[in-house]
Amino acid sequence: MVLKVDEGTIDKIRASVDIVDVIGEYVQLKKQGRNYFALCPFHSEKTPSFSVSPDKQIFHCFGCGVGGNVFTFIMEIEGISFPEAVRLLGEKAGIDVPLEGNQNSQTNDRLAILYHGMELLTKFYHKLLLDERYGKKALDYLRKRGFTGEAIRRFQIGYAIPSWEAATRFLERRNLPLPLFEQVGLLSKRQFDGKIFDRFRDRIMFPIRDAKGRTVAFAGRVLGDQKPKYLNTPESNIFHKGRILFGYDSARPAIKRKNEVVLFEGYADVIRAYQAGIDNGVASMGTSLTEDQARLLTRNAEKIIICYDSDEAGTNAAFRAAEMLKGFGRTIKIARMPAGLDPDDYITRYGGDRFRNDVIGASQTVMAFKMQYLKKGKNMNDEGDRLRYIEEVLREISTLNQAVERDHYLRQLADEFSLSLDALKQQQYQIYRRRKQKEEDSRHESHPIPYRNGQRHLLPAHLAAERQLLAHMMRDADIAAEVMNAIGASFHDDLHQALAAHLYAYYEEGRSPDVAAFIEKLEDPQLKQAATAIAMMEISEQASRQEIEDYIARILQYGTEADIQRKERERKEAEKRRDYETAAKILAEIIALKKKIGRH
């Protein structure tokens, strides 16, 4: 059975939420004319092509083509189903969402149980930490490490006591199925008797939450020197490490307010930085930054400061993260850590004020950071090392997109080594040309041009007329009725034909013009994309009768011309067969068609 939401509820929610407010929670929107624009959260771009229409309550990206209404956006951005998107938006609007049907009800129930159990365990471990009977040793350890009570409460840090069945009994008493929590790595099973026991024992427990604030995993740290030092729950159906940034759910308001986010490697760094007054910090949890994490970072901030460890691995990870983030058109900076220290160590040694001012506050552009890094291990008094360094820096400068940036660093290099600026520019340009030539040589793949790019090219007159008609039909039921009588489903583009058919059906149900509601009725993603692109077109508010008749005439004329071409081919085939009688009949039909459109 298909899981459904009552249509009346969907309409009520759509009327209660504003797409600009909803999307504004995920991206930085800027008003331009009647619409709002932003860098697209669904693909890398440097020029905003993501548009939101408050009038039509739809969005569309002219770069990647994704588009739809508020439900579509939530489904895409959160990676959830339509009923889940309705429920999420219902919560925002304060509207209860009753569901019909029970497709995958067992799966949904299991997920609900898991999320509920994970939240209960978060509170359970946190309570154990704060209870002196059980957590004094762990609490003393955290305080010794510099963790404050306020930070412990904010991040709900907990403690798994040295027991084999504390969490197991806790879940059992609440009638929660233990195998589910074994699957997500919180419990384990003994091989010889199948008995389930606690996997985390005598460890500080850091809950890991998704963007909605739900606990989806735990990281456990030992109090002493035992191995492994860190024990994490593995990836599961609720935890995908590459899609989550530690601390993002609690840091998001500060990120939006400051328009800036600080990216750390580990959760301890985020918590200690929070205590130092940096409440917009998140962590990639020790992994290379993924595309999904990069999208999260760039949704609400124009500036990203990368603050990884100072060792070789941390520096290389920072460069990789900067390279990935570069495509999102944000300002990227790297905070320089003293050798041998990570953020947690630095704050412990020098305090929060110095970390905030001398590390985060003194963060450098990626190019400036690279210039310092490239000097490592080189003697600038040695001619060979010096020339090698200059060559490496010129290679990096040649990758910069902005001419002002390139000029700035070339002048800096010329001043530092008393070199001719013209000579440096010439050499940098040669490096640039060589790189571009390599890129051109490797660019041999051809990609199909998707429908969205149709609007960027000059369309044939009949297709342009079809798009204009459809745009007017979405906004005016009378125009749709006129087109149905004149053309019916005889649109020449398959997508246009399907959209026209859906529009006729939509109005036959007695519905009023509503672009967002119409798009909601479309199930095919390609149709949604086409409908959104057409709906976002700039058209006259009140179409004259003459304008509509001209569009209809253009479409019908193209159909007649296509018929003439087809009959011309049939006539030639008949003549080849020496069937002159048939050829003469076809010629008469051709003449009649030409008269119909005024051709002689």
C-alpha positions as CSV (number, residue, x, y, z in Angstrom):
1,M,0.0,0.0,0.0
2,V,1.3,3.5,-0.9
3,L,1.9,5.8,2.0
4,K,-0.3,8.9,1.5
5,V,-1.0,12.2,3.0
6,D,-4.4,13.8,2.8
7,E,-4.5,16.3,0.0
8,G,-6.4,18.8,2.2
9,T,-3.5,18.7,4.7
10,I,-0.9,19.2,1.9
11,D,-2.8,22.2,0.7
12,K,-3.2,23.6,4.2
13,I,0.6,23.2,4.9
14,R,1.5,24.8,1.5
15,A,-0.7,27.8,2.3
16,S,0.8,28.1,5.8
17,V,4.5,28.2,5.0
18,D,6.4,30.7,2.9
19,I,9.0,29.1,0.6
20,V,11.3,32.1,1.1
21,D,11.4,31.5,4.9
22,V,11.9,27.8,4.5
23,I,14.7,28.0,2.0
24,G,16.2,30.9,3.9
25,E,16.9,28.5,6.7
26,Y,19.3,26.6,4.5
27,V,20.9,29.2,2.2
28,Q,21.7,32.9,2.2
29,L,19.0,34.5,0.0
30,K,19.4,38.0,-1.5
31,K,16.5,39.9,-3.1
32,Q,16.9,41.0,-6.7
33,G,13.7,42.5,-8.2
34,R,10.7,40.3,-7.4
35,N,12.7,37.1,-6.7
36,Y,15.4,36.0,-4.3
37,F,18.7,34.5,-5.5
38,A,21.5,32.4,-3.9
39,L,24.3,30.1,-4.7
40,C,22.7,26.7,-5.4
41,P,22.9,24.2,-2.5
42,F,22.7,21.3,-4.9
43,H,25.8,21.9,-7.1
44,S,29.0,23.9,-7.0
45,E,28.8,27.4,-8.5
46,K,30.4,30.8,-8.1
47,T,27.6,32.9,-9.6
48,P,24.1,32.7,-8.0
49,S,21.7,30.9,-10.4
50,F,19.3,29.5,-7.7
51,S,16.1,31.6,-7.8
52,V,13.1,31.6,-5.4
53,S,9.8,33.1,-6.4
54,P,7.7,34.3,-3.5
55,D,4.8,35.0,-5.9
56,K,4.6,31.5,-7.3
57,Q,6.1,29.8,-4.2
58,I,8.5,27.8,-6.3
59,F,12.3,27.6,-6.8
60,H,14.5,26.8,-9.8
61,C,18.2,26.6,-10.4
62,F,19.2,27.8,-13.9
63,G,22.5,26.0,-13.5
64,C,21.7,22.4,-12.6
65,G,17.9,22.5,-13.4
66,V,16.6,21.3,-10.0
67,G,13.3,23.0,-9.2
68,G,9.8,22.6,-7.7
69,N,7.8,23.8,-4.7
70,V,8.5,23.9,-1.0
71,F,8.0,20.2,-0.6
72,T,10.4,19.4,-3.4
73,F,13.0,21.6,-1.8
74,I,12.8,19.8,1.5
75,M,12.9,16.4,-0.1
76,E,16.0,17.3,-2.1
77,I,17.9,19.1,0.7
78,E,17.1,16.6,3.5
79,G,17.1,13.5,1.3
80,I,13.7,12.4,2.6
81,S,10.5,11.1,1.1
82,F,7.4,13.2,0.2
83,P,5.4,12.2,3.3
84,E,8.4,12.9,5.5
85,A,8.8,16.4,3.9
86,V,5.1,17.1,4.5
87,R,5.4,16.0,8.1
88,L,8.5,18.2,8.6
89,L,6.8,21.2,7.1
90,G,3.7,20.4,9.1
91,E,5.8,20.6,12.3
92,K,7.0,24.0,11.2
93,A,3.5,25.2,10.6
94,G,2.0,23.6,13.7
95,I,-0.2,21.3,11.6
96,D,-0.8,17.7,12.5
97,V,-0.1,15.3,9.6
98,P,-2.2,12.1,9.6
99,L,-0.9,9.5,7.3
100,E,-2.9,7.0,5.2
101,G,-1.5,3.5,4.3
102,N,1.5,1.7,5.7
103,Q,4.1,1.2,3.0
104,N,7.4,0.2,4.6
105,S,5.7,0.7,8.0
106,Q,8.1,-1.8,9.6
107,T,11.1,0.2,8.3
108,N,9.6,3.4,9.5
109,D,8.8,1.9,12.9
110,R,12.3,0.6,13.3
111,L,13.8,4.0,12.5
112,A,11.4,5.7,14.9
113,I,12.5,3.2,17.6
114,L,16.2,3.8,16.8
115,Y,15.9,7.5,17.0
116,H,13.9,7.3,20.3
117,G,16.4,4.8,21.8
118,M,19.4,6.9,20.8
119,E,17.9,9.9,22.4
120,L,17.1,8.0,25.6
121,L,20.7,6.7,25.7
122,T,22.1,10.2,25.2
123,K,20.1,11.3,28.3
124,F,21.1,8.1,30.2
125,Y,24.9,8.5,29.6
126,H,24.7,12.2,30.4
127,K,22.9,11.5,33.7
128,L,25.4,8.9,34.6
129,L,28.2,11.4,34.0
130,L,26.6,14.0,36.3
131,D,25.8,11.5,39.0
132,E,28.8,11.4,41.5
133,R,28.1,7.8,42.4
134,Y,28.9,6.7,38.8
135,G,30.5,9.6,36.9
136,K,32.9,11.3,39.3
137,K,36.0,9.8,37.7
138,A,34.9,10.7,34.2
139,L,33.7,14.2,35.3
140,D,37.1,14.9,37.0
141,Y,38.9,13.8,33.8
142,L,36.8,16.2,31.7
143,R,37.3,19.1,34.1
144,K,41.1,18.4,34.1
145,R,41.0,18.5,30.3
146,G,39.3,22.0,30.6
147,F,35.7,21.1,29.8
148,T,33.2,23.3,31.6
149,G,29.9,22.3,33.0
150,E,28.1,24.5,30.6
151,A,29.8,22.9,27.6
152,I,29.2,19.4,29.0
153,R,25.5,20.2,29.2
154,R,25.2,21.9,25.8
155,F,26.8,18.9,24.0
156,Q,25.2,16.4,26.4
157,I,28.5,14.6,27.0
158,G,28.0,11.4,28.9
159,Y,29.7,8.5,30.5
160,A,29.4,4.7,29.8
161,I,30.1,3.1,33.2
162,P,32.4,0.0,33.3
163,S,29.5,-2.4,33.1
164,W,28.8,-5.2,30.6
165,E,25.1,-4.6,30.7
166,A,24.1,-1.1,31.9
167,A,22.9,0.1,28.5
168,T,21.5,-3.3,27.7
169,R,19.3,-3.4,30.8
170,F,18.3,0.2,30.3
171,L,17.0,-0.6,26.8
172,E,15.4,-3.8,28.0
173,R,13.4,-2.1,30.7
174,R,11.9,0.2,28.1
175,N,10.9,-2.7,25.9
176,L,13.2,-1.6,23.1
177,P,14.5,-4.4,20.7
178,L,18.1,-5.1,21.5
179,P,19.0,-6.4,18.0
180,L,18.3,-3.0,16.5
181,F,20.9,-1.4,18.8
182,E,23.3,-4.2,18.0
183,Q,22.9,-3.3,14.3
184,V,24.0,0.3,14.9
185,G,27.0,-0.8,17.0
186,L,26.0,0.2,20.5
187,L,25.6,-3.3,21.7
188,S,27.5,-6.5,20.8
189,K,26.7,-10.2,20.8
190,R,28.9,-13.0,22.3
191,Q,29.8,-15.7,19.8
192,F,29.5,-18.7,22.1
193,D,26.1,-18.1,23.7
194,G,24.6,-15.2,21.7
195,K,24.2,-13.0,24.8
196,I,24.0,-9.3,24.0
197,F,26.2,-6.9,26.0
198,D,27.3,-3.3,26.1
199,R,30.0,-2.4,23.5
200,F,30.9,0.9,25.3
201,R,32.3,0.6,28.8
202,D,34.2,3.1,30.9
203,R,34.3,5.7,28.2
204,I,33.4,9.4,27.8
205,M,30.4,9.4,25.4
206,F,30.1,12.1,22.8
207,P,26.7,12.0,21.0
208,I,26.8,12.7,17.3
209,R,23.7,14.4,15.9
210,D,22.4,15.0,12.4
211,A,21.3,18.4,11.0
212,K,17.9,17.9,12.7
213,G,19.5,17.4,16.1
214,R,18.7,13.7,16.4
215,T,21.4,11.5,18.0
216,V,22.5,9.1,15.2
217,A,25.8,7.8,16.6
218,F,28.2,7.9,19.6
219,A,32.0,8.4,19.9
220,G,33.5,6.9,23.0
221,R,36.9,8.0,24.5
222,V,38.8,6.1,27.1
223,L,39.9,7.8,30.4
224,G,43.3,6.4,30.4
225,D,45.8,4.9,27.9
226,Q,43.8,1.8,26.9
227,K,43.4,0.9,23.2
228,P,41.5,1.8,21.1
229,K,41.6,5.4,22.4
230,Y,38.4,6.2,20.4
231,L,35.6,3.8,19.7
232,N,32.8,5.0,17.4
233,T,29.6,3.5,16.3
234,P,29.9,2.3,12.7
235,E,27.9,3.6,9.8
236,S,24.3,2.5,9.8
237,N,20.9,3.2,8.3
238,I,20.7,6.3,10.5
239,F,24.4,7.3,10.5
240,H,26.3,8.3,7.4
241,K,29.6,9.8,8.5
242,G,30.2,11.7,5.2
243,R,26.9,13.5,5.4
244,I,27.2,14.8,9.0
245,L,29.2,17.6,10.6
246,F,29.6,17.3,14.3
247,G,28.0,20.3,16.1
248,Y,26.2,21.6,13.0
249,D,22.7,21.4,14.6
250,S,23.6,23.6,17.6
251,A,26.0,25.9,15.7
252,R,23.7,26.7,12.8
253,P,22.1,29.8,14.4
254,A,25.5,31.3,15.1
255,I,26.8,30.4,11.6
256,K,23.8,32.2,10.0
257,R,24.2,35.2,12.3
258,K,27.9,35.6,11.7
259,N,27.8,34.4,8.0
260,E,30.9,32.4,8.9
261,V,31.7,28.8,9.9
262,V,34.9,27.3,11.4
263,L,35.7,23.8,10.3
264,F,37.7,21.6,12.8
265,E,38.8,18.0,12.6
266,G,37.4,16.5,15.8
267,Y,34.6,17.0,18.2
268,A,36.9,17.8,21.2
269,D,38.2,20.8,19.1
270,V,34.6,22.0,18.5
271,I,33.7,21.8,22.2
272,R,36.9,23.5,23.4
273,A,36.5,26.2,20.8
274,Y,32.9,26.8,21.9
275,Q,34.2,27.4,25.4
276,A,36.7,29.9,23.9
277,G,33.8,31.9,22.4
278,I,33.6,30.3,19.0
279,D,30.0,29.1,18.8
280,N,30.0,28.7,15.0
281,G,32.4,25.7,14.9
282,V,31.7,22.2,13.4
283,A,33.9,19.2,12.7
284,S,34.3,16.7,9.9
285,M,35.3,14.1,12.5
286,G,38.7,13.3,11.2
287,T,37.7,12.3,7.7
288,S,38.4,14.0,4.4
289,L,35.7,16.5,3.7
290,T,33.0,15.1,1.5
291,E,30.8,16.8,-1.1
292,D,27.8,16.5,1.2
293,Q,29.7,18.1,4.1
294,A,30.9,20.9,1.8
295,R,27.3,21.6,0.9
296,L,26.3,21.8,4.5
297,L,29.1,24.2,5.2
298,T,28.3,26.5,2.4
299,R,24.5,26.7,2.9
300,N,24.5,29.4,5.6
301,A,28.0,31.0,5.5
302,E,29.9,33.1,3.0
303,K,33.2,32.5,4.8
304,I,34.7,29.2,5.8
305,I,37.8,29.0,8.1
306,I,39.6,25.7,8.1
307,C,41.3,24.9,11.4
308,Y,42.9,21.5,11.2
309,D,45.9,20.0,13.1
310,S,49.3,21.5,12.3
311,D,50.9,18.1,11.3
312,E,51.5,17.0,7.7
313,A,48.3,15.0,7.6
314,G,46.2,17.9,8.9
315,T,47.8,20.4,6.5
316,N,47.2,18.2,3.5
317,A,43.6,17.6,4.7
318,A,43.1,21.4,4.9
319,F,44.4,21.8,1.4
320,R,42.0,19.1,0.1
321,A,39.1,20.7,2.0
322,A,40.0,24.1,0.6
323,E,40.1,22.7,-3.0
324,M,36.7,21.1,-2.6
325,L,35.1,24.2,-1.1
326,K,36.6,26.5,-3.8
327,G,34.0,25.4,-6.3
328,F,31.2,26.8,-4.1
329,G,32.2,30.4,-4.5
330,R,32.8,31.1,-0.9
331,T,35.7,32.9,0.9
332,I,38.0,30.2,2.2
333,K,40.7,30.8,4.9
334,I,43.0,28.5,6.8
335,A,43.9,29.1,10.4
336,R,47.6,28.5,11.1
337,M,48.3,26.3,14.1
338,P,51.8,26.2,15.7
339,A,53.8,23.1,15.0
340,G,52.8,20.1,17.1
341,L,49.5,21.5,18.4
342,D,45.9,20.8,17.7
343,P,43.2,23.4,18.6
344,D,42.4,21.5,21.9
345,D,46.1,21.5,22.9
346,Y,46.5,25.2,22.0
347,I,43.5,26.3,24.1
348,T,44.8,24.3,27.0
349,R,48.2,25.8,26.8
350,Y,47.5,29.4,25.8
351,G,43.8,30.0,26.6
352,G,40.7,30.8,24.6
353,D,41.4,34.5,24.0
354,R,44.7,33.8,22.3
355,F,43.2,31.1,20.2
356,R,40.3,33.3,19.2
357,N,42.5,36.3,18.3
358,D,45.9,34.8,17.2
359,V,44.7,31.6,15.4
360,I,41.1,32.1,14.2
361,G,41.3,35.9,13.9
362,A,44.6,35.7,12.1
363,S,43.5,33.1,9.5
364,Q,45.0,33.5,6.1
365,T,43.8,33.1,2.5
366,V,44.5,29.7,1.1
367,M,47.2,31.2,-1.2
368,A,49.0,33.0,1.6
369,F,48.9,29.8,3.7
370,K,50.3,27.8,0.8
371,M,53.1,30.3,0.2
372,Q,54.2,29.8,3.8
373,Y,53.8,26.0,3.6
374,L,55.9,25.7,0.4
375,K,58.8,27.3,2.2
376,K,58.9,24.4,4.6
377,G,62.2,22.4,4.2
378,K,63.7,25.0,1.8
379,N,66.6,27.3,2.4
380,M,65.7,30.6,0.8
381,N,69.4,31.6,0.7
382,D,70.1,28.6,-1.5
383,E,69.6,29.5,-5.2
384,G,68.2,26.1,-6.2
385,D,65.7,26.0,-3.3
386,R,64.7,29.6,-4.0
387,L,64.0,29.1,-7.7
388,R,62.1,25.9,-6.9
389,Y,60.0,27.7,-4.4
390,I,59.2,30.5,-6.9
391,E,58.2,28.0,-9.6
392,E,55.9,26.2,-7.1
393,V,54.3,29.5,-6.1
394,L,53.8,30.5,-9.7
395,R,52.0,27.2,-10.4
396,E,49.6,27.9,-7.5
397,I,49.1,31.6,-8.6
398,S,48.1,30.4,-12.1
399,T,45.1,28.5,-10.6
400,L,43.6,31.6,-9.1
401,N,40.5,32.9,-10.9
402,Q,40.6,36.6,-10.0
403,A,43.1,38.8,-11.9
404,V,43.4,41.1,-8.8
405,E,44.4,38.1,-6.7
406,R,47.0,36.9,-9.2
407,D,48.5,40.4,-9.4
408,H,48.6,40.8,-5.6
409,Y,50.6,37.6,-5.0
410,L,52.9,38.2,-8.0
411,R,53.8,41.6,-6.6
412,Q,54.4,40.1,-3.2
413,L,56.7,37.5,-4.8
414,A,58.5,40.2,-6.8
415,D,59.1,42.4,-3.7
416,E,60.2,39.5,-1.5
417,F,62.9,38.4,-3.9
418,S,63.6,41.7,-5.8
419,L,62.4,40.2,-9.1
420,S,61.0,41.8,-12.2
421,L,57.2,41.8,-12.0
422,D,56.9,41.5,-15.8
423,A,59.2,38.4,-15.9
424,L,57.0,36.8,-13.2
425,K,53.8,37.6,-15.0
426,Q,55.2,36.2,-18.2
427,Q,56.3,32.9,-16.6
428,Q,53.1,32.6,-14.7
429,Y,51.1,33.0,-17.9
430,Q,53.2,30.3,-19.6
431,I,52.4,27.9,-16.8
432,Y,48.7,28.9,-17.1
433,R,48.7,28.2,-20.8
434,R,50.3,24.8,-20.4
435,R,47.8,23.8,-17.8
436,K,44.8,25.0,-19.9
437,Q,46.1,23.1,-22.9
438,K,46.3,19.9,-20.8
439,E,42.7,20.5,-19.7
440,E,41.6,21.1,-23.2
441,D,43.3,17.9,-24.4
442,S,41.6,15.8,-21.7
443,R,38.1,17.4,-22.3
444,H,36.8,15.0,-24.9
445,E,33.7,13.7,-23.2
446,S,30.4,14.9,-24.6
447,H,27.4,15.4,-22.3
448,P,23.8,15.7,-23.3
449,I,22.4,19.1,-22.9
450,P,19.6,18.9,-20.4
451,Y,16.2,20.5,-20.8
452,R,17.1,23.4,-18.5
453,N,19.6,24.8,-20.9
454,G,16.9,25.2,-23.6
455,Q,16.2,28.6,-22.2
456,R,19.8,29.7,-22.7
457,H,19.8,29.0,-26.4
458,L,17.6,30.4,-29.2
459,L,14.7,28.0,-29.5
460,P,12.8,27.3,-32.7
461,A,9.8,29.6,-32.9
462,H,7.3,26.8,-32.4
463,L,9.0,25.5,-29.2
464,A,9.3,29.1,-27.8
465,A,5.6,29.6,-28.5
466,E,4.8,26.3,-26.7
467,R,6.8,27.4,-23.6
468,Q,5.1,30.8,-23.6
469,L,1.7,29.2,-23.9
470,L,2.4,26.8,-21.1
471,A,3.6,29.6,-18.8
472,H,0.3,31.5,-19.4
473,M,-1.8,28.3,-19.0
474,M,-0.3,27.7,-15.6
475,R,-1.5,31.1,-14.5
476,D,-4.9,31.3,-16.3
477,A,-7.5,28.5,-16.5
478,D,-9.3,30.4,-19.3
479,I,-6.2,30.4,-21.5
480,A,-5.7,26.7,-20.8
481,A,-9.3,26.0,-22.0
482,E,-8.7,28.1,-25.2
483,V,-5.5,26.2,-25.9
484,M,-7.2,22.9,-25.3
485,N,-9.9,23.7,-27.8
486,A,-7.4,25.0,-30.4
487,I,-4.5,22.6,-30.0
488,G,-5.4,19.8,-27.6
489,A,-2.4,17.7,-26.9
490,S,-0.7,18.5,-30.3
491,F,2.3,20.1,-28.8
492,H,5.5,19.2,-30.7
493,D,7.8,18.7,-27.7
494,D,7.1,15.5,-25.7
495,L,7.6,17.3,-22.3
496,H,5.4,20.2,-23.4
497,Q,2.7,17.7,-24.6
498,A,2.8,15.9,-21.2
499,L,2.6,19.2,-19.3
500,A,-0.4,20.4,-21.3
501,A,-2.2,17.1,-20.6
502,H,-1.5,17.4,-16.9
503,L,-2.7,21.0,-16.9
504,Y,-6.0,20.1,-18.6
505,A,-6.6,17.4,-16.0
506,Y,-5.6,19.7,-13.2
507,Y,-8.2,22.3,-14.2
508,E,-10.9,19.7,-14.9
509,E,-10.7,18.8,-11.2
510,G,-12.1,22.3,-10.6
511,R,-8.8,23.6,-9.2
512,S,-7.7,27.3,-9.4
513,P,-4.4,28.4,-11.0
514,D,-1.6,27.7,-8.5
515,V,1.8,27.0,-9.9
516,A,3.2,25.4,-6.7
517,A,0.1,23.2,-6.3
518,F,0.2,22.1,-10.0
519,I,3.9,21.2,-9.7
520,E,3.0,19.1,-6.6
521,K,0.7,17.0,-8.7
522,L,3.5,16.0,-11.1
523,E,5.3,12.8,-10.1
524,D,7.9,12.6,-12.9
525,P,11.1,14.5,-11.8
526,Q,11.8,15.6,-15.4
527,L,8.3,17.1,-15.7
528,K,8.7,18.9,-12.4
529,Q,12.0,20.3,-13.7
530,A,10.5,21.4,-17.0
531,A,7.4,22.9,-15.3
532,T,9.4,24.9,-12.8
533,A,11.7,26.3,-15.5
534,I,8.7,27.4,-17.6
535,A,6.9,28.9,-14.6
536,M,10.0,31.0,-13.7
537,M,10.0,32.6,-17.2
538,E,9.3,36.3,-17.3
539,I,6.0,36.8,-19.2
540,S,3.4,39.6,-19.5
541,E,1.0,39.6,-16.5
542,Q,-2.0,40.0,-18.7
543,A,-1.6,38.3,-22.1
544,S,-3.6,39.9,-24.9
545,R,-5.9,37.7,-27.0
546,Q,-3.8,38.5,-30.0
547,E,-0.6,37.3,-28.2
548,I,-2.3,33.9,-27.4
549,E,-3.7,33.5,-30.9
550,D,-0.2,34.2,-32.4
551,Y,1.4,31.5,-30.2
552,I,-1.4,29.0,-31.2
553,A,-1.0,30.0,-34.9
554,R,2.8,29.5,-34.7
555,I,2.4,26.0,-33.3
556,L,-0.3,25.0,-35.8
557,Q,1.7,26.4,-38.7
558,Y,4.7,24.3,-37.6
559,G,2.5,21.2,-37.6
560,T,1.2,22.0,-41.0
561,E,4.7,22.6,-42.3
562,A,5.8,19.3,-40.8
563,D,2.9,17.6,-42.7
564,I,4.0,19.3,-45.9
565,Q,7.5,18.0,-45.5
566,R,6.2,14.5,-44.8
567,K,3.9,14.5,-47.8
568,E,6.7,15.8,-50.1
569,R,8.8,12.8,-49.1
570,E,5.7,10.5,-49.8
571,R,5.3,12.2,-53.2
572,K,8.9,11.6,-54.2
573,E,8.7,7.9,-53.1
574,A,5.5,7.5,-55.2
575,E,7.3,9.0,-58.2
576,K,10.2,6.7,-57.7
577,R,7.8,3.8,-57.9
578,R,6.3,5.4,-61.0
579,D,2.9,5.6,-59.2
580,Y,2.0,8.9,-60.8
581,E,-1.6,8.7,-59.8
582,T,-0.8,8.6,-56.1
583,A,1.9,11.3,-56.6
584,A,-0.7,13.6,-58.1
585,K,-3.1,13.1,-55.2
586,I,-0.4,13.8,-52.7
587,L,0.6,17.0,-54.6
588,A,-3.1,18.2,-54.4
589,E,-3.0,17.7,-50.6
590,I,0.3,19.6,-50.4
591,I,-1.1,22.5,-52.4
592,A,-4.2,22.6,-50.1
593,L,-1.9,22.6,-47.0
594,K,0.2,25.4,-48.4
595,K,-2.9,27.5,-49.1
596,K,-4.0,26.9,-45.5
597,I,-0.9,28.6,-44.2
598,G,-0.7,31.2,-46.9
599,R,2.2,29.7,-48.9
600,H,2.1,29.4,-52.7
